[in-house]
Amino acid sequence: MEDGGAVAVEDEASLAPAVTATGVTGASEWHARGTVAYQLGDFKRAYECFVHAYDLKPFPAFVYNQAASLDLLGNTDAAVQAYERYLALDPKARDAEKV
């Protein structure tokens, strides 16, 4: 079926320019990509982006985002582990009780 040149969600990542920035700037770029993927329902891609973001700048919120992505992928055990890791990294998180 012809789609008028639209790019499938799973193909978009391969068309995006590589993230070459490091530190906070690179983490921010990965976080932005992860947020878009999450909003589009591509939770596997979102998870991967949030992992890259955390690797560049270990913000606990990136681990929370990983957990949320895993949860929506149906990987409950990994999601629970990630939520526990988030709370260990940020025990005074405002959403700790909810998590």
C-alpha positions in Angstrom: 0.0 0.0 0.0 1.4 3.4 -1.0 1.5 5.9 1.9 2.3 9.1 0.0 5.9 9.1 1.2 5.2 9.0 4.9 7.9 7.4 7.1 6.9 4.6 9.4 7.6 5.2 13.0 10.1 2.3 13.2 12.0 3.8 10.2 12.3 7.3 11.7 15.2 6.5 14.1 17.3 5.4 11.1 16.7 8.7 9.4 17.6 10.9 12.4 21.0 12.3 12.5 23.4 10.6 15.0 23.7 12.1 18.4 27.3 13.1 18.7 27.0 15.5 21.6 28.1 14.3 25.0 27.3 15.2 28.6 24.1 17.2 29.3 23.7 18.2 25.7 23.8 14.7 24.4 21.6 13.4 27.2 19.1 16.1 26.4 19.0 15.1 22.7 18.5 11.4 23.6 15.8 12.4 26.1 14.0 14.5 23.5 14.1 11.5 21.1 12.9 9.2 23.8 10.0 11.5 24.6 8.9 11.6 20.9 9.1 7.8 20.6 7.2 7.4 23.8 4.5 9.8 22.6 4.3 7.9 19.4 3.9 4.6 21.2 7.3 3.2 20.3 8.2 2.2 23.8 11.1 0.0 22.8 12.8 2.9 21.0 11.9 5.2 23.9 13.5 2.9 26.4 16.7 2.7 24.3 16.8 6.5 24.1 16.4 6.9 27.8 19.2 4.4 28.4 21.5 6.4 26.1 20.5 9.6 27.9 21.3 8.1 31.3 24.6 6.8 30.1 25.6 10.4 29.2 24.2 12.0 32.3 22.9 9.9 35.1 19.8 11.7 36.0 17.4 9.5 38.1 14.5 10.8 36.0 15.9 9.0 33.0 15.6 5.7 34.9 12.0 6.5 35.7 11.4 7.0 32.0 13.1 3.7 31.3 10.8 2.0 33.8 7.6 3.6 32.3 8.7 2.5 28.9 9.3 -1.1 30.1 6.0 -1.1 31.9 4.1 -0.2 28.7 6.1 -2.8 26.8 4.6 -5.3 29.2 7.9 -6.2 30.8 6.6 -5.9 34.3 9.6 -7.5 36.1 12.1 -5.2 34.4 9.9 -2.2 35.0 9.7 -2.9 38.7 13.5 -3.3 38.9 13.9 0.0 37.1 11.4 1.8 39.4 13.3 0.4 42.4 16.5 1.7 40.9 15.0 5.1 40.4 13.9 5.2 44.0 17.4 4.1 45.1 18.9 6.9 43.0 16.5 9.5 44.3 14.9 8.4 47.6 13.5 11.9 48.1 11.8 12.0 44.8 8.5 13.9 44.9 6.7 11.0 43.3 8.4 8.3 45.5 5.1 7.4 47.3 3.3 7.0 44.0 6.1 5.0 42.5 
